[in-house]
Amino acid sequence: MRTVMITAPSSNTGKTTITLGLIRAIKNRGFNISAFKTGPDFIDTKYLEQASNKKAGNLDIHLMGKDGIRNSLQMNSGDYGVVEGVMGYFDGIYNTYENSSFHISKELDIPAILVYKPEGEMFSAIPKIKGMVEFSDSRIKGIILNKVDKTIFLLLKEKIEEYIDIEVLGYLPKDTSLEIDSRYLGLKQVHENEQCEYLISKAAETLENTVNIDRILNLANNIEMEPHKYPQKRDITVAIAYDKAFNFYYNENLKLLKNICNVEYFSPIKDKKVPKADIIYIGGGYPELYKEELSSNILMKTHIKENAEKGTPIIAEAGGLMYLLTSIEDTPMCNIFSGNAIMTNRLQRFGYVNIELKEDTIIGKKGTIITGNEYHRSQVNTEEQPVFHITKPMNNNRTWECGYIYKNVLAYYQHINFLGNINAFNYLLDMAENIRKEG
């Protein structure tokens, strides 16, 4: 798969719009295009899926490991791959470039195209770009200028190529219709953005006229890979909550489950009961936005609690944790765990974590270390005893507790990618098989 990364010096440079337009432009040429996002984000990948019309993958060394990011490429292969970088190109964990888009570019041998948005500057852009291009074998092979008109583009292109050994591949003109509205968790969700398809189509059409897409395709590096080999199919049924309230799942997790287990989807908002299953998986999302609908579905809440009481393994992440509490902002929920979730006006937790299990759980024994990511504005008020000891990678002086168990239910704020925690994934499946045999 010939693959290229779109990156930038920082966030808020317009690289998402350019990535979406490029993906759609390549798709319009008849190629099977695969999209990827570096980092732990769920929402950006949904935009990438809209542009490519197929599931997108994440590439994250902390969450998935070096083998995991290669497995993600295998799971999501195509003729071409376009990777959208996260934050600034060199921004990694803590104050390093570990796990940055640059790190992943080097690890997978993916060339990068730098999106640069000049702001109140002309020639001053040249030393800034030069510093990034020439830093530590950056793998930056081209530049796209964003939010400039043709005259400024031509002036900057001349000087960039005069002073830096790099190609300027084109530009995207300033156009407010090509901007994506933001919301409190990164980018606004695709189903909320009525202009999404228009934005993607227009971005693709514009790039065809202002960017040398043929040259980008030539710069893309061919990554040799075999189709991903999944473990043997297991006679396990997993019921996955999926609707407008719960849809934050790593596609790698869903693909593993689909190819190894039998998967049934259900809606905690619309359905009356959970499908018969050996495992129930409730992911993250925005349950606080749909709390009244979730609360009014009494049959579903009752059935989930009945499954908990009879010992069905249930894993609930972030929004799933909130749903299993007594209430969200005093609106009644499943009441498996005593407590109330409240929304705040700022982030409570943000970034990568390492999880140490303080007790045996359905995803591992006491002492097991699991990698994850945490990002939420909600806060849980509970007296339940936590079973996770959380530390920040490269900053172990920041610690806290999380994760709650009741019988075979495990609920927590962190998001876990199974590709980087395959032992925890297999432990969960083994537990489910043993519980069914014993029951």
C-alpha positions as CSV (number, residue, x, y, z in Angstrom):
1,M,0.0,0.0,0.0
2,R,1.5,3.3,-1.1
3,T,1.2,5.6,1.9
4,V,1.7,9.3,2.8
5,M,1.1,11.4,5.9
6,I,-0.4,14.8,6.1
7,T,1.0,16.8,9.0
8,A,1.5,20.3,10.3
9,P,3.6,22.4,12.8
10,S,0.7,22.5,15.2
11,S,-3.0,21.9,15.7
12,N,-5.6,24.3,14.0
13,T,-3.7,24.6,10.8
14,G,-6.4,23.1,8.5
15,K,-4.7,19.7,8.0
16,T,-7.9,17.8,8.6
17,T,-9.7,19.7,5.7
18,I,-6.7,19.1,3.4
19,T,-6.5,15.4,4.4
20,L,-10.3,14.9,3.8
21,G,-10.0,16.6,0.4
22,L,-7.0,14.5,-0.6
23,I,-8.6,11.3,0.4
24,R,-11.7,12.0,-1.6
25,A,-9.7,13.2,-4.6
26,I,-7.8,9.9,-4.6
27,K,-11.0,8.0,-4.2
28,N,-12.5,9.9,-7.1
29,R,-9.7,8.6,-9.3
30,G,-10.9,5.1,-8.8
31,F,-8.4,3.9,-6.2
32,N,-9.2,1.9,-3.0
33,I,-8.1,4.5,-0.5
34,S,-7.5,3.7,3.2
35,A,-7.4,6.4,5.9
36,F,-5.6,6.5,9.2
37,K,-5.2,8.9,12.1
38,T,-2.1,9.1,14.3
39,G,-3.0,9.3,18.0
40,P,-6.0,8.2,20.1
41,D,-8.8,10.2,18.5
42,F,-12.2,8.7,17.7
43,I,-13.9,11.7,16.1
44,D,-11.4,12.6,13.3
45,T,-11.5,9.0,12.1
46,K,-15.3,9.3,11.4
47,Y,-14.6,12.2,9.1
48,L,-11.9,10.2,7.4
49,E,-14.4,7.4,6.9
50,Q,-16.8,9.8,5.3
51,A,-14.2,10.8,2.8
52,S,-13.0,7.3,2.0
53,N,-16.3,5.5,2.4
54,K,-14.6,2.8,4.4
55,K,-13.5,2.2,8.0
56,A,-10.4,4.2,9.2
57,G,-7.6,3.0,11.4
58,N,-5.6,4.5,14.3
59,L,-1.8,4.5,14.5
60,D,-0.6,4.9,18.0
61,I,2.6,3.4,19.4
62,H,1.6,3.9,23.1
63,L,-1.9,2.4,22.7
64,M,-1.0,-0.3,20.1
65,G,2.7,-1.0,20.3
66,K,5.0,-1.1,17.2
67,D,3.5,-4.4,16.1
68,G,0.0,-3.0,16.6
69,I,0.5,-0.1,14.2
70,R,1.7,-2.5,11.5
71,N,-1.3,-4.7,12.2
72,S,-3.6,-1.7,11.9
73,L,-2.2,-1.0,8.4
74,Q,-2.7,-4.7,7.5
75,M,-6.3,-4.6,8.8
76,N,-7.1,-1.5,6.7
77,S,-5.1,-1.9,3.6
78,G,-5.9,-0.5,0.1
79,D,-4.2,0.8,-3.0
80,Y,-3.2,4.0,-1.2
81,G,-3.1,5.0,2.4
82,V,-3.4,8.6,3.7
83,V,-2.5,9.2,7.3
84,E,-3.6,12.4,9.2
85,G,-1.1,13.4,11.8
86,V,-2.2,14.6,15.3
87,M,-1.2,18.0,16.8
88,G,2.2,19.2,15.7
89,Y,4.4,16.8,13.7
90,F,7.0,16.4,16.4
91,D,4.6,16.6,19.4
92,G,4.8,13.3,21.4
93,I,4.3,12.1,25.0
94,Y,5.2,14.7,27.7
95,N,8.0,16.9,26.3
96,T,9.4,14.3,23.8
97,Y,8.7,13.2,20.3
98,E,8.0,9.7,21.4
99,N,4.7,8.5,19.8
100,S,4.5,11.6,17.7
101,S,3.4,11.6,14.1
102,F,7.1,12.0,13.3
103,H,7.9,8.9,15.4
104,I,5.3,6.9,13.5
105,S,6.4,8.2,10.1
106,K,10.0,6.9,10.9
107,E,8.8,3.6,12.3
108,L,6.6,2.8,9.3
109,D,8.7,4.6,6.7
110,I,5.9,6.9,5.6
111,P,6.8,10.2,3.9
112,A,5.1,13.3,5.2
113,I,3.6,16.4,3.6
114,L,3.7,19.5,5.8
115,V,0.6,21.8,5.8
116,Y,1.8,25.3,6.7
117,K,-0.6,28.2,7.4
118,P,1.2,31.6,7.2
119,E,-0.1,34.0,9.8
120,G,1.0,37.6,9.7
121,E,4.3,36.7,8.0
122,M,6.0,36.3,4.6
123,F,9.7,35.5,4.6
124,S,9.6,34.6,8.3
125,A,7.8,31.4,7.2
126,I,11.0,30.1,5.5
127,P,13.2,29.6,8.5
128,K,10.3,28.0,10.4
129,I,9.6,25.5,7.6
130,K,13.4,24.9,7.1
131,G,13.8,24.0,10.8
132,M,11.1,21.4,10.6
133,V,12.2,20.0,7.2
134,E,15.8,19.6,8.3
135,F,15.3,18.3,11.9
136,S,16.5,14.8,12.5
137,D,15.7,13.1,9.2
138,S,12.2,14.6,9.3
139,R,10.9,12.6,6.3
140,I,9.0,15.7,5.2
141,K,8.9,15.5,1.4
142,G,6.6,18.4,0.4
143,I,4.7,21.5,1.5
144,I,1.1,22.6,1.1
145,L,0.3,26.1,2.0
146,N,-3.1,26.7,3.6
147,K,-5.4,29.8,3.6
148,V,-3.4,31.8,1.1
149,D,-4.4,33.2,-2.3
150,K,-2.6,32.4,-5.5
151,T,-0.4,35.5,-5.5
152,I,0.9,34.8,-2.0
153,F,1.3,31.1,-2.8
154,L,3.5,31.9,-5.8
155,L,5.6,34.4,-3.8
156,L,6.2,31.9,-0.9
157,K,6.7,28.9,-3.2
158,E,9.6,30.7,-4.9
159,K,11.4,31.6,-1.7
160,I,10.7,28.3,0.1
161,E,12.1,26.3,-2.9
162,E,15.1,28.7,-3.1
163,Y,16.2,28.3,0.5
164,I,15.0,24.8,1.3
165,D,15.5,21.5,-0.6
166,I,11.7,20.8,-0.6
167,E,8.8,20.9,-3.1
168,V,5.9,23.2,-2.6
169,L,3.0,21.1,-3.9
170,G,0.2,23.5,-3.9
171,Y,-2.2,25.5,-1.7
172,L,-5.7,25.7,-0.3
173,P,-7.3,29.1,-0.6
174,K,-9.1,30.7,2.4
175,D,-12.7,29.6,2.3
176,T,-15.0,29.6,5.4
177,S,-17.1,26.8,3.9
178,L,-14.1,24.6,4.2
179,E,-13.7,25.0,8.0
180,I,-15.0,22.3,10.4
181,D,-16.9,23.5,13.5
182,S,-15.2,22.4,16.8
183,R,-17.0,21.2,20.0
184,Y,-15.8,20.3,23.4
185,L,-14.3,17.0,22.5
186,G,-12.1,17.9,19.6
187,L,-14.0,18.0,16.3
188,K,-17.8,18.1,15.9
189,Q,-19.2,14.6,15.1
190,V,-19.9,13.8,11.4
191,H,-23.6,13.1,12.0
192,E,-23.9,16.6,13.6
193,N,-22.3,18.3,10.6
194,E,-24.8,18.6,7.9
195,Q,-22.2,20.3,5.6
196,C,-19.7,17.4,6.0
197,E,-20.3,15.9,2.6
198,Y,-20.3,19.3,0.9
199,L,-17.1,20.2,2.7
200,I,-15.3,17.0,1.6
201,S,-16.5,17.2,-2.0
202,K,-15.6,20.9,-2.3
203,A,-12.2,20.4,-0.7
204,A,-11.4,17.5,-3.1
205,E,-12.5,19.7,-6.1
206,T,-10.4,22.6,-4.9
207,L,-7.3,20.5,-4.3
208,E,-7.6,19.1,-7.8
209,N,-7.1,22.6,-9.1
210,T,-4.6,23.9,-6.6
211,V,-2.4,21.0,-5.5
212,N,-0.2,18.6,-7.5
213,I,-2.0,15.4,-6.4
214,D,-0.1,13.3,-9.0
215,R,3.1,14.3,-7.3
216,I,1.8,13.4,-3.8
217,L,0.8,9.9,-5.2
218,N,4.4,9.5,-6.5
219,L,5.9,10.6,-3.2
220,A,3.8,8.0,-1.3
221,N,6.0,5.1,-0.2
222,N,5.0,1.5,-0.9
223,I,4.8,-0.4,2.4
224,E,4.9,-4.1,1.8
225,M,2.5,-6.0,3.9
226,E,0.5,-9.3,4.0
227,P,-3.2,-9.5,4.9
228,H,-3.7,-9.5,8.6
229,K,-3.9,-13.0,10.1
230,Y,-6.6,-13.2,12.8
231,P,-6.5,-15.9,15.5
232,Q,-8.9,-18.8,15.2
233,K,-12.6,-18.1,15.4
234,R,-14.1,-18.7,18.9
235,D,-17.6,-19.6,19.8
236,I,-18.2,-16.4,21.8
237,T,-20.9,-13.8,21.2
238,V,-20.2,-10.2,22.0
239,A,-23.1,-7.6,22.2
240,I,-21.8,-4.1,21.4
241,A,-23.7,-1.0,22.3
242,Y,-23.8,1.3,19.2
243,D,-26.0,4.3,18.6
244,K,-25.8,8.1,18.8
245,A,-25.0,7.9,22.5
246,F,-22.3,5.2,22.3
247,N,-20.0,5.1,19.3
248,F,-16.5,5.8,20.4
249,Y,-14.7,2.5,19.6
250,Y,-11.4,1.8,18.1
251,N,-12.0,0.1,14.7
252,E,-9.2,-2.3,15.5
253,N,-11.2,-3.5,18.5
254,L,-14.3,-4.0,16.4
255,K,-12.4,-5.8,13.6
256,L,-10.8,-8.1,16.1
257,L,-14.2,-9.0,17.7
258,K,-15.9,-9.4,14.3
259,N,-13.2,-11.8,13.0
260,I,-12.7,-13.8,16.2
261,C,-16.2,-13.7,17.8
262,N,-19.8,-13.5,16.8
263,V,-20.9,-9.8,17.1
264,E,-24.4,-8.4,17.7
265,Y,-25.0,-4.7,17.9
266,F,-27.7,-3.1,20.0
267,S,-28.9,0.4,20.9
268,P,-29.3,1.3,24.6
269,I,-31.6,4.1,23.4
270,K,-34.0,2.3,21.0
271,D,-33.8,-1.5,21.8
272,K,-35.6,-3.1,24.7
273,K,-33.0,-5.7,25.6
274,V,-29.5,-6.8,25.0
275,P,-28.9,-9.6,22.5
276,K,-28.0,-12.9,24.2
277,A,-24.3,-12.7,24.6
278,D,-21.2,-14.0,26.5
279,I,-19.8,-10.4,26.7
280,I,-21.4,-7.0,26.7
281,Y,-19.2,-4.1,25.5
282,I,-20.4,-0.5,26.1
283,G,-18.0,2.1,24.6
284,G,-17.6,5.8,25.0
285,G,-19.7,8.6,23.5
286,Y,-21.9,11.4,24.6
287,P,-24.5,9.7,27.0
288,E,-24.9,13.1,28.7
289,L,-26.5,14.5,25.6
290,Y,-29.0,11.7,25.4
291,K,-29.5,11.1,29.1
292,E,-33.3,11.5,29.0
293,E,-33.7,9.0,26.2
294,L,-31.4,6.5,27.9
295,S,-33.2,7.0,31.2
296,S,-36.6,6.5,29.7
297,N,-35.7,3.1,28.2
298,I,-36.4,1.3,31.5
299,L,-36.5,-2.2,29.9
300,M,-33.0,-1.8,28.5
301,K,-31.6,-0.5,31.8
302,T,-33.3,-3.4,33.7
303,H,-31.9,-6.0,31.2
304,I,-28.4,-4.7,31.5
305,K,-28.6,-4.8,35.3
306,E,-30.0,-8.4,35.1
307,N,-27.0,-9.4,33.0
308,A,-24.7,-7.9,35.6
309,E,-26.4,-9.7,38.4
310,K,-26.2,-13.1,36.7
311,G,-22.5,-12.7,36.1
312,T,-22.3,-11.8,32.4
313,P,-18.9,-10.1,31.7
314,I,-19.5,-6.4,30.9
315,I,-16.8,-3.9,30.0
316,A,-17.8,-0.2,29.9
317,E,-15.5,2.6,28.8
318,A,-15.9,6.3,29.6
319,G,-19.5,7.1,28.5
320,G,-20.3,3.4,29.2
321,L,-19.1,3.9,32.8
322,M,-21.4,6.9,33.2
323,Y,-24.3,4.8,31.9
324,L,-23.8,2.1,34.5
325,L,-23.9,4.6,37.4
326,T,-26.9,5.5,39.4
327,S,-27.3,8.6,37.4
328,I,-25.9,11.2,35.0
329,E,-26.6,14.7,36.3
330,D,-29.3,13.2,38.6
331,T,-31.0,11.5,35.6
332,P,-31.5,7.8,36.5
333,M,-29.3,5.2,34.7
334,C,-28.5,1.5,35.2
335,N,-27.5,1.8,38.8
336,I,-25.0,-1.0,38.7
337,F,-22.5,1.3,40.4
338,S,-23.5,3.8,43.0
339,G,-22.7,7.3,41.9
340,N,-23.6,10.3,39.8
341,A,-21.7,11.7,36.8
342,I,-21.7,15.4,36.4
343,M,-20.4,17.5,33.4
344,T,-17.9,20.3,34.0
345,N,-16.7,23.2,31.9
346,R,-13.1,21.9,31.6
347,L,-11.1,18.7,30.9
348,Q,-10.8,16.5,34.0
349,R,-8.3,14.1,32.4
350,F,-6.5,14.3,29.1
351,G,-3.8,12.1,27.5
352,Y,-2.1,8.7,27.7
353,V,-2.1,6.5,30.7
354,N,-0.6,3.3,32.1
355,I,-3.1,1.2,34.1
356,E,-2.0,-1.2,36.8
357,L,-4.7,-3.6,38.0
358,K,-4.9,-3.5,41.8
359,E,-7.2,-6.6,41.8
360,D,-8.0,-9.5,39.5
361,T,-10.5,-8.4,36.8
362,I,-12.1,-9.8,33.6
363,I,-9.2,-8.3,31.6
364,G,-6.3,-9.5,33.7
365,K,-4.9,-10.5,37.0
366,K,-3.6,-8.2,39.8
367,G,-0.4,-6.4,38.7
368,T,-1.2,-6.5,35.0
369,I,-0.2,-3.3,33.1
370,I,-2.4,-2.0,30.4
371,T,-2.0,1.0,28.2
372,G,-4.8,3.5,27.5
373,N,-6.0,7.0,26.8
374,E,-8.3,9.3,28.8
375,Y,-10.1,12.4,27.7
376,H,-13.3,13.6,29.4
377,R,-15.0,16.6,30.9
378,S,-17.3,14.6,33.1
379,Q,-16.6,13.7,36.7
380,V,-17.9,10.7,38.7
381,N,-18.9,11.1,42.3
382,T,-18.9,7.7,43.8
383,E,-17.8,5.8,46.9
384,E,-17.0,2.6,44.9
385,Q,-13.5,1.3,45.5
386,P,-11.3,1.7,42.4
387,V,-9.3,-1.2,41.0
388,F,-7.1,0.8,38.6
389,H,-3.9,2.6,39.6
390,I,-3.2,5.2,36.9
391,T,0.1,6.8,36.0
392,K,1.2,9.1,33.2
393,P,3.9,7.7,30.9
394,M,7.2,9.6,31.4
395,N,5.6,11.5,34.3
396,N,5.0,9.0,37.1
397,N,4.5,11.6,39.8
398,R,1.0,12.1,38.4
399,T,-1.2,9.3,39.6
400,W,-4.8,8.6,40.4
401,E,-7.3,5.8,40.9
402,C,-10.1,4.6,38.6
403,G,-11.9,1.5,37.4
404,Y,-14.7,-0.3,39.3
405,I,-15.9,-3.9,39.4
406,Y,-19.1,-5.5,40.4
407,K,-19.2,-9.3,39.9
408,N,-18.0,-9.6,36.3
409,V,-18.6,-6.0,35.3
410,L,-15.6,-3.7,34.8
411,A,-16.2,0.0,34.2
412,Y,-13.6,2.7,33.7
413,Y,-12.9,6.0,32.1
414,Q,-9.9,4.9,30.0
415,H,-10.1,3.8,26.3
416,I,-8.1,0.7,25.6
417,N,-6.9,-0.5,22.2
418,F,-6.8,-4.3,22.1
419,L,-4.0,-4.4,19.5
420,G,-1.6,-3.1,22.1
421,N,-3.2,-5.1,24.9
422,I,-3.8,-8.4,23.2
423,N,-3.1,-10.4,26.4
424,A,-6.0,-8.5,28.1
425,F,-8.2,-9.2,25.1
426,N,-7.5,-12.9,25.2
427,Y,-7.9,-13.0,29.0
428,L,-11.4,-11.5,28.5
429,L,-12.4,-14.1,25.9
430,D,-11.0,-16.9,28.1
431,M,-13.0,-15.6,31.1
432,A,-16.2,-15.5,29.0
433,E,-15.7,-19.0,27.8
434,N,-15.1,-20.3,31.4
435,I,-18.0,-18.4,32.8
436,R,-20.3,-19.9,30.2
437,K,-19.0,-23.4,30.9
438,E,-19.5,-23.0,34.6
439,G,-22.9,-21.5,34.2
